[in-house]
Amino acid sequence: MTITIEESGMVFGPFSEETLFPIENSPLAKNLGDGIKVTEFVLLRDIEGEAREAWFIEAKSSAPRQTVNFVEEIIRQKFSNSLQLTLAACLRRHHQSEELLPAEFLNLDLSNCAFKCVLVINNFPKEWMAGLRDALSKAMNSITKTLGMKPGSVIVINDEMARARRLIR
């Protein structure tokens, strides 16, 4: 069975239900209470010849020109919380992790899984992406270092680029 997710004017998917963790609507995230913001979903992707990747996807319909608060207070927090919650759930640290996580996440080899934080902004001008990506990479620096994430693990793309990566229709 496949799943699609509609968010910020884009339709993500279809993706196999075994490789998609809709973290934002999951009881795992909701049971943590108000104030714990997470990304839309986590997607496991197999790249030929490389380690499996877990893509943490955050979708936005727009982004402000002044990026400081947007990046540091909203986006960084969502990626950080989602990374931590997904890792904790895969390690079965939360009640109901085994019932709520898709099978592929329960069997995920965390030692060989690369993590990518992908911000997808609908109709976002390409010329603004580098500045936003740099600001987000800087804001995410401590978590990318502590988790041993590779350079280029923080990605900012628009809908056109998301379509080319087969994230949206």
Steps between C-alpha positions, in 0.01 A plus 500: 500500500616854430444830677493859378526806722354839407687788656569866413337474159700191399414131479783282628520139386376248439730318741486149642334498840790289628755775427294804602462619858241782512658638816295822518171310529640210701382436855871474588538873433154605618541322835805716579269797550482854371814682402680200350511585131597238242538472124227374268643152450808280488569301185745212462674507162728245344768652280678247282854434621454708816368457852129530560396857575234638731364826357334730751263710289366841599273675248422870486281702265736799532801633687574852620792705368617551860589143589644517853185426705356278228810280494603498864169489681283304262691289254802399711270406786284281275799318350670453838185369668422270208850353492494437875147358508562270203824369648334448838206319337731279292679412825156425648536762775137606469197298595328374183804553275465148364131550426531846345821486296496346152682165478795639306573745782490226762759304302712802407876459538569833669876452482487504119215744442571852376272781617389788278299804607309622197308828498265520199356845424228529240573753221821617669743690274822308434712809558387515865571136580874523568457767768222311673693172478809663651296650786331166566830309485648743752199467731517119473877485554494357852256220421666407170834474681371305800316252276794467262297616202692546176555837332205577275251335736303823535319573174271781384307440179197639323208311348674465165802335660275284720325375188836411343586303817164321475374640827193671354276447199 
